[in-house]
Amino acid sequence: MANLVPLSLTPDFAPREDKALPERLLDGNPVFRTWELDTALAEAAKWGKIRTGIWEATPGTTRSIKGETFEFCYLISG
């Protein structure tokens, strides 16, 4: 069984749209669009969920609060 799942970089469904929470907003009025492409349990949920997707934002500055979340980002542009 293959562990690799091919993902489309051009999803054929509408993204979820969000705005920054007021307590995290520092400058501007950014809008976030998220296409969640895949969700899997990490090592039988020992580490929680692994989410894969595409995220984009309009210009603005926000405060990020991750807690114990690990995040890997591959920047395409911007």
C-alpha positions as CSV (number, residue, x, y, z in Angstrom):
1,M,0.0,0.0,0.0
2,A,1.4,3.4,-1.0
3,N,1.7,6.1,1.7
4,L,1.8,9.0,-0.7
5,V,-1.4,10.7,-1.7
6,P,-1.3,12.9,-4.8
7,L,-2.9,16.3,-4.2
8,S,-4.3,18.7,-6.8
9,L,-2.8,22.2,-6.8
10,T,-6.0,23.4,-8.6
11,P,-8.9,22.2,-6.4
12,D,-12.3,22.1,-8.1
13,F,-14.2,23.1,-5.0
14,A,-14.7,26.5,-3.2
15,P,-12.4,27.4,-0.4
16,R,-13.4,28.2,3.2
17,E,-13.1,32.0,3.7
18,D,-12.2,33.5,7.1
19,K,-11.0,36.9,8.5
20,A,-8.5,37.5,11.3
21,L,-9.9,37.4,14.8
22,P,-9.9,40.9,16.3
23,E,-7.5,40.0,19.1
24,R,-5.0,38.7,16.5
25,L,-5.3,41.6,14.0
26,L,-2.3,44.0,14.0
27,D,-2.7,45.8,10.6
28,G,-5.0,45.8,7.6
29,N,-8.0,43.6,7.1
30,P,-6.7,40.3,5.6
31,V,-9.0,37.6,4.2
32,F,-7.9,34.0,4.4
33,R,-8.9,31.3,1.9
34,T,-8.3,27.6,2.7
35,W,-8.7,24.5,0.5
36,E,-8.4,21.5,2.8
37,L,-7.2,18.7,0.5
38,D,-6.5,15.8,2.9
39,T,-6.8,14.9,6.5
40,A,-5.2,11.9,8.1
41,L,-4.5,10.6,11.6
42,A,-0.9,10.9,12.6
43,E,0.4,7.5,13.9
44,A,-3.0,6.4,15.0
45,A,-3.9,9.8,16.5
46,K,-0.9,9.8,18.9
47,W,0.0,13.2,17.4
48,G,-3.5,14.2,16.4
49,K,-4.4,15.1,12.8
50,I,-2.2,15.9,9.8
51,R,-3.9,18.4,7.5
52,T,-2.8,19.1,4.0
53,G,-4.1,22.0,1.9
54,I,-3.6,25.3,0.2
55,W,-3.9,28.6,2.1
56,E,-3.8,32.1,0.8
57,A,-4.2,35.5,2.4
58,T,-4.7,39.1,1.2
59,P,-2.2,41.7,2.7
60,G,-2.3,42.4,6.4
61,T,-0.5,41.6,9.6
62,T,-1.8,39.1,12.3
63,R,-0.4,37.5,15.4
64,S,0.0,33.7,15.1
65,I,-0.6,31.6,18.1
66,K,0.3,27.9,17.5
67,G,0.7,26.4,21.0
68,E,2.0,22.9,20.5
69,T,1.1,22.8,16.8
70,F,3.9,22.1,14.3
71,E,3.5,23.7,10.9
72,F,5.4,23.3,7.7
73,C,4.8,25.9,4.9
74,Y,6.0,25.9,1.3
75,L,5.6,29.4,-0.1
76,I,4.7,29.6,-3.7
77,S,4.6,33.3,-4.0
78,G,4.3,36.5,-2.0
